[in-house]
């Protein structure tokens, strides 16, 4: 699984649903608990920015400050 997003330590930002996603609990734990995937190798690659300047997203004409880069 490859995920590219804005984020910070241990979290990603879901711009579509305007929420934070915890990498360990919301992604890794859920994927690893899928019965049909148990005992099979899994690779997780996360790429997210972690800087100190805010980035802005636009949703339906609304500007949202959502992430640091």
GUSE-13741 format. One record per atom (N, C-alpha, C): x, y, z; atom name. Coordinates in Angstrom, 3 decimals. Atoms other than C-alpha are relative to their C-alpha. Layout:
<sites>
{{X Y Z} CA}
...
</sites>
This chain:
<sites>
{{0.852 -1.157 0.000} N}
{{0.000 0.000 0.000} CA}
{{0.903 1.225 0.000} C}
{{-0.743 -1.259 0.064} N}
{{1.363 3.419 -0.941} CA}
{{-0.978 1.135 0.240} C}
{{0.855 -1.138 -0.325} N}
{{-0.139 6.563 0.584} CA}
{{0.849 1.263 -0.086} C}
{{-0.671 -1.288 0.108} N}
{{0.921 10.073 -0.390} CA}
{{-1.001 1.060 0.447} C}
{{0.928 -0.965 -0.561} N}
{{-0.611 12.896 1.613} CA}
{{0.762 1.071 0.749} C}
{{-0.563 -0.931 -0.967} N}
{{-0.010 15.871 3.832} CA}
{{-0.105 -0.677 1.351} C}
{{0.090 0.635 -1.300} N}
{{0.650 14.930 7.420} CA}
{{0.937 0.570 1.025} C}
{{-0.932 -0.308 -1.072} N}
{{2.599 15.120 10.624} CA}
{{0.337 -1.315 0.684} C}
{{-0.487 1.213 -0.650} N}
{{4.234 12.623 12.962} CA}
{{-1.140 -0.952 0.360} C}
{{0.984 1.035 -0.301} N}
{{2.066 9.485 12.947} CA}
{{-1.391 0.236 -0.545} C}
{{1.331 -0.316 0.508} N}
{{-0.864 11.134 11.146} CA}
{{0.080 0.483 -1.443} C}
{{0.163 -0.516 1.352} N}
{{-2.015 11.878 7.620} CA}
{{-1.249 0.871 -0.010} C}
{{1.187 -0.837 0.128} N}
{{-4.532 14.473 6.511} CA}
{{-0.833 -0.480 -1.174} C}
{{0.959 0.394 1.029} N}
{{-7.575 13.310 4.560} CA}
{{-0.741 1.259 -0.431} C}
{{0.592 -1.251 0.476} N}
{{-8.496 16.384 2.535} CA}
{{-1.429 -0.202 -0.486} C}
{{1.346 0.261 0.500} N}
{{-11.604 14.739 1.077} CA}
{{-1.024 0.053 1.130} C}
{{0.931 0.062 -1.122} N}
{{-13.236 14.110 4.455} CA}
{{0.359 0.980 1.112} C}
{{-0.425 -1.046 -0.939} N}
{{-11.410 16.931 6.296} CA}
{{0.246 -0.562 1.401} C}
{{-0.318 0.597 -1.292} N}
{{-10.015 14.740 9.062} CA}
{{1.428 -0.526 0.008} C}
{{-1.316 0.614 -0.138} N}
{{-6.772 13.324 10.401} CA}
{{-0.164 -1.507 0.057} C}
{{-0.003 1.458 -0.011} N}
{{-5.954 9.662 9.917} CA}
{{1.241 -0.450 0.751} C}
{{-1.140 0.549 -0.742} N}
{{-3.751 7.849 12.435} CA}
{{0.550 -1.183 -0.785} C}
{{-0.616 1.031 0.834} N}
{{-1.316 5.694 10.484} CA}
{{-0.101 -1.372 0.659} C}
{{-0.024 1.309 -0.662} N}
{{-1.073 2.926 13.082} CA}
{{-1.398 -0.582 0.197} C}
{{1.324 0.544 -0.324} N}
{{-4.714 2.556 14.163} CA}
{{-0.969 -0.001 -1.181} C}
{{0.993 -0.123 1.071} N}
{{-6.671 3.747 11.131} CA}
{{0.396 -0.711 -1.289} C}
{{-0.423 0.652 1.247} N}
{{-4.574 2.125 8.399} CA}
{{0.630 -1.362 0.280} C}
{{-0.754 1.249 -0.174} N}
{{-2.057 -0.499 9.533} CA}
{{-0.803 -1.046 0.769} C}
{{0.758 0.966 -0.797} N}
{{-4.175 -2.148 12.242} CA}
{{-1.203 -0.545 -0.764} C}
{{1.189 0.453 0.739} N}
{{-7.262 -2.272 10.009} CA}
{{0.369 -0.931 -1.140} C}
{{-0.419 0.872 1.103} N}
{{-5.419 -3.758 7.029} CA}
{{0.481 -1.340 0.551} C}
{{-0.539 1.245 -0.572} N}
{{-3.622 -6.307 9.214} CA}
{{-1.076 -0.879 0.638} C}
{{1.070 0.791 -0.618} N}
{{-6.919 -7.407 10.794} CA}
{{-0.954 -0.615 -1.031} C}
{{0.841 0.603 1.047} N}
{{-8.522 -8.337 7.443} CA}
{{0.309 -1.491 -0.066} C}
{{-0.173 1.455 -0.101} N}
{{-9.059 -12.085 7.674} CA}
{{0.707 -0.585 -1.223} C}
{{-0.587 0.568 1.218} N}
{{-8.135 -12.799 4.045} CA}
{{1.458 0.429 -0.217} C}
{{-1.392 -0.448 0.128} N}
{{-4.806 -10.938 4.461} CA}
{{0.908 -0.523 1.110} C}
{{-0.810 0.516 -1.110} N}
{{-3.659 -12.669 7.662} CA}
{{1.004 -1.023 -0.503} C}
{{-1.063 0.912 0.386} N}
{{-0.365 -14.500 7.258} CA}
{{0.662 0.347 -1.322} C}
{{-0.585 -0.417 1.277} N}
{{0.444 -12.645 4.039} CA}
{{0.859 1.237 0.227} C}
{{-0.863 -1.172 -0.188} N}
{{3.271 -10.125 3.719} CA}
{{-0.709 1.289 -0.430} C}
{{0.583 -1.301 0.303} N}
{{2.292 -6.467 3.692} CA}
{{1.113 1.036 -0.021} C}
{{-0.969 -1.097 0.080} N}
{{4.284 -3.402 2.670} CA}
{{-0.789 1.301 0.025} C}
{{0.635 -1.300 -0.118} N}
{{3.223 0.084 3.722} CA}
{{1.051 1.069 -0.275} C}
{{-0.882 -1.129 0.287} N}
{{4.855 3.183 2.242} CA}
{{-0.828 1.265 0.168} C}
{{0.699 -1.262 -0.248} N}
{{3.788 6.588 3.552} CA}
{{0.934 1.148 -0.349} C}
{{-0.738 -1.210 0.342} N}
{{4.985 9.854 2.048} CA}
{{-0.876 1.180 0.381} C}
{{0.774 -1.177 -0.385} N}
{{3.793 12.997 3.780} CA}
{{0.936 1.118 0.412} C}
{{-0.801 -1.163 -0.370} N}
{{5.079 16.490 4.323} CA}
{{-0.118 0.229 1.510} C}
{{-0.002 -0.208 -1.450} N}
{{5.989 17.571 7.866} CA}
{{0.641 1.327 0.376} C}
{{-0.679 -1.259 -0.271} N}
{{7.239 21.139 7.704} CA}
{{-0.766 0.927 0.911} C}
{{0.602 -0.957 -0.909} N}
{{6.281 24.300 9.550} CA}
{{-0.863 1.048 -0.673} C}
{{0.820 -0.970 0.707} N}
{{4.425 26.260 6.861} CA}
{{-1.316 -0.654 -0.401} C}
{{1.296 0.581 0.327} N}
{{0.702 25.715 6.354} CA}
{{-0.272 0.015 -1.489} C}
{{0.458 0.124 1.365} N}
{{-0.689 24.575 3.043} CA}
{{-1.525 0.152 0.034} C}
{{1.436 -0.227 0.041} N}
{{-4.240 25.347 1.948} CA}
{{-0.639 -0.855 -1.084} C}
{{0.787 0.754 0.970} N}
{{-6.846 23.205 0.175} CA}
{{-1.269 0.785 -0.300} C}
{{1.268 -0.645 0.369} N}
{{-9.962 24.366 -1.628} CA}
{{-1.043 -1.097 -0.205} C}
{{1.112 0.930 0.132} N}
{{-13.232 22.441 -1.247} CA}
{{-1.251 0.796 -0.317} C}
{{1.243 -0.676 0.386} N}
{{-16.271 23.709 -3.104} CA}
{{0.058 1.497 0.275} C}
{{-0.155 -1.433 -0.168} N}
{{-14.934 27.262 -3.000} CA}
{{0.413 0.421 1.391} C}
{{-0.404 -0.329 -1.366} N}
{{-13.995 27.064 0.699} CA}
{{1.473 -0.340 0.151} C}
{{-1.423 0.235 -0.216} N}
{{-10.319 27.448 1.548} CA}
{{0.193 -0.515 1.417} C}
{{-0.211 0.652 -1.297} N}
{{-9.193 25.178 4.375} CA}
{{1.487 -0.121 0.262} C}
{{-1.388 0.202 -0.410} N}
{{-5.883 25.382 6.195} CA}
{{0.061 -1.381 0.611} C}
{{0.097 1.389 -0.444} N}
{{-5.182 21.701 6.615} CA}
{{1.334 -0.673 0.291} C}
{{-1.228 0.766 -0.174} N}
{{-1.538 20.797 6.668} CA}
{{1.203 0.910 0.047} C}
{{-1.271 -0.685 -0.011} N}
{{1.963 21.921 7.379} CA}
{{0.922 -0.682 -1.005} C}
{{-0.995 0.611 0.874} N}
{{4.735 21.395 4.866} CA}
{{1.290 0.749 0.126} C}
</sites>
